Amino acid sequence: MATLVALVMLLAGCSGGVDGSPVAAERWDPCSITPEAIAATGLDPEYRDEGWGTGIVVPDWSRCVFHAPGGTAYPYGLDVTSSDKFTIADARAREGNLSVRELQVGGRDAHMYTTETGKSVRDCNIALEVSAGVVVFTVVYHAADGVDSCQVVLQHVNDLESAIPATPK
């Protein structure tokens, strides 16, 4: 019986739309990254903060934040957002991107940039192309820490690249 249910689910998942219409791709959930993958990149596998906060709705984006170990005194968070409405081209075209660098991560197209977040905070973002939109990884540090946030976010993106959806074919 369990085999039959699994087969039906597999076939239903592979079926096309009605009358040849395409099936819309769903937005990937950043909180679906496993605790094991989070731990392997050096982040706290016990902590994840889903969404944007109480009462805040951002309909075009899903969000999950992971913290570095350290309890309430964690040095930074890794913010992972996903959209099926925006693309890596939109990330490239965004006004306000600074220190732009194009790169490849795991064979996929990537766009690294910083933003002007303030004098006391330094961020770095990497947008990765996925089959249905874009995934953006962000690390934010206090400027006084002297940490290269781009080096930190690149390490996490390299470690977690296999946990996100494939690129378009």
N, C-alpha and C positions, 0 to 999 in steps of 0.2 A: 504494500500500500504506500509506504514512504517513497519507494522508487517511482511509483506512478505519479504521486504528487510532485516530486522533484522534476520529472519529465514534463509534466503539464506546465509547471512554472518556467522551465527552460524554454519550451516552445512559445509560451505566451510572451516571454521577454524578448524573443527573437522575431516575433511577428511584425509585419509592416503595418502601415496605417490602412484605413479603409479606402477602397478604390484607388490604390496606388499613391495616396497622399503620404508625404514623409511624416515620420514620427518625430516630434519635437524632442530635442535633447534636454535633459534636466540639468539644472544647476548642481554642481558638485558641492557637497557639504564639507567644509574644511575641518569640522569636528569629527569627521570619519577617519582621520589619521589615527592609527592605532596607538595605544599607550606604549607599546614596544618600540614603534618607530620614533615616537617623541623621546623616550628614554635613550635610544641609540644616538640621538643627536645632542644629548647632554641637557635636555630640558626636563622639567619635573613632570613625570607621567601621571601624577595624581591631580594636576591642576589643568583645567580647561574652562574657559569662560565663553559661552556661546551667545552670539547676538550682540546687540548694540547697547544694551542697558534698558532698564525699566522705562517703558513708555516710548522708546525710540524705535521707529520702524524705518528701515532703508530697503524698500521693496526690490531693488535691482541687485542687491549684494547680500551674500551670506558671510558671516564672520565667526572666527574662533581665535581666541588668544591663549597662548601657552606661555608659562613663565619659566625662567631659569630657576634652578634650585636656590633656596634661601628664605623660604617662608614669606613673611610680610616684608622682608628686606631684600627681595629679589633684585638683581641688578638691571634686568631688562625683561621685556616680553617680546614674544614673536607673535605678531598679528598676521593672520592668514585670512584673506578675503577672496571671494569667488563671485563672478558674475557671468550669467549666460546672455546678458544684454550688451555687454561691452567687450572689446577685443584688445589685443596688444597694440593695435594701431591707435586705438583711443588713448591708451596709456602714453604712447609716444607723442601724440598730438597735444597732450595736456599742457596748458600754459602753467608756468611755475615750476616745472621740472628743472632741476639743476644738476650739475656734475653727471651728465648723461653718458652712459656707456652701453653699447650693444655687445651681447655675448651669447654664447651657447651654453646650455646647462643640460647635460645628459642627451645631447643631440637635438635639443629643442631650442627654438628662438626665445631669447630673453632680453629684457630691457631694464637696466639698472639706473636708478636716479635718486637724488635727494630732493627735499623740499625745504622751504624756509619755514621752519616750525617755531623759530624763536632763538634768542641768543643763548639760552641755557639748555636747549635740547637739540640733539643731532639725530636725524633719522636716515635710513637708507631703505629703499624699496626695490624689489625685483619683480617685474611682471613676467609671467610665463604664459605662453600660448597653450591652450588646451582645446579639445575637440569642440566644446560648447562654451566659447568665451575666453575668459582670462582668469588667472589666479595671481594675486599679488601678495608677496611676503614682505613684511615691514618689521624692522627693528628700530627701537628708539632708546637712546642713552642720554644721560645728562652730559652736557659738553665738558663739565669739569672732570668727568671720569677719564677722559683722554682715550676712549675706546674708538676704534674704527668700526662704526656700525655697518659699513658696507662689507667689511671682511667677515663680520659675525653673521650677517644675513646670508651672504654667499655660502658660508659653511652649512647653515641650516637648509638652504635651498638644495645644495648638492646632496645632502643627506636624505632629504624628503622628496626629491624629484620623482622617485619611483612610486610614491604614495598618492600622486595626483593623476588625474585622467590623462590619457594619451593626447598627443597633438593631432590636428586634423591630417587626414591622408590626402 
